[in-house]
Amino acid sequence: MLKRVLTAVVGLPLLIAVVNCGRLPLVAVLTLLSLTGLNELYLAFSGKNKAIHLIGYLFTVVYYVSTEFFGVSSWLLIELTLFIIAVQACLVLFYKQIPLQESIVTIYGFFYVSFLLSFIYLIREHEYGRYYVWLVFTSSFGCDTFAYLTGRAFGRNKLKDTPSPNKSIEGIIGGILGAAFVGWLYGMFISYVLNVTDIHIVVNTTIVSFCGAAFSIIGDMAASAVKRHTNIKDFGRIFPGHGGVLDRFDSVIITAPIVYLVMTAMIWLI
């Protein structure tokens, strides 16, 4: 527990500073996190880095750099197409050396880690992104905290036959509602303290937080499923008390694209 607290004390100010800056500093940090997480995933499945994994690393860097300088445009479609073709070409050219599983892992890792994490940047660069980007973290970390507290206090019905059998239905409900409440408080803060009144911010932040929290549970359990399938306890040790990038950001990886999609829909509808 002490290691977790110390990690939070050191990491939280850095997270706030980088996200607040946005643009190149955020791209640099997300690229580093993605490359580290990608390495953790490749090692979990393959035991060691394989030559074909270099394609995943290369296109992760290319993807983030192009997103920073060209934005989300036709470049994205071109890059993703070239990425798939490059993996398939290696599978053909080196079919005796590269097992099919390694090509699948290479593609899966890129989309699961690098692509989904990039939605943090896409949210931050949105017109209202400087406000909404924090909901990625309050939704995922808030849900995790409230789920733990609620589960400890009221958890009776465990989630059997799941990657996380120690979680309870009561804990999940408490986590989602707790994160939604934090989203409501955050919306109130923005509306009245920062005087942002051009959108229905309180309604939006509450709904976005509710949806983000609900899907953060899937992110948590998905990472647990991978660890169970690969027979590992943690993906890494980069964050003391937490593990690796995928251990700490497992829920964030899924929450980020959901926050982006719901945020976009809510702003468009309202």
Secondary structure, 3 states (H helix, E strand, C coil): CHHHHHHHHHHHHHHHHHHHHCHHHHHHHHHHHHHHHHHHHHHHHHCCCCCCHHHHHHHHHHHHHHHHHHCCCHHHHHHHHHHHHHHHHHHHHCCCCCCHHHHHHHHHHHHHHHHHHCHHHHHHCCCCHHHHHHHHHHHHHHHHHHHHHHHHHHCCCECCCCCCCCCEHHHHHHHHHHHHHHHHHHHHHHHHCCCCCCCCHHHHHHHHHHHHHHHHHHHHHHHHHHHHHHCCCCCCCCECCCECHHHHCHHHHHHHHHHHHHHHHHHHHC
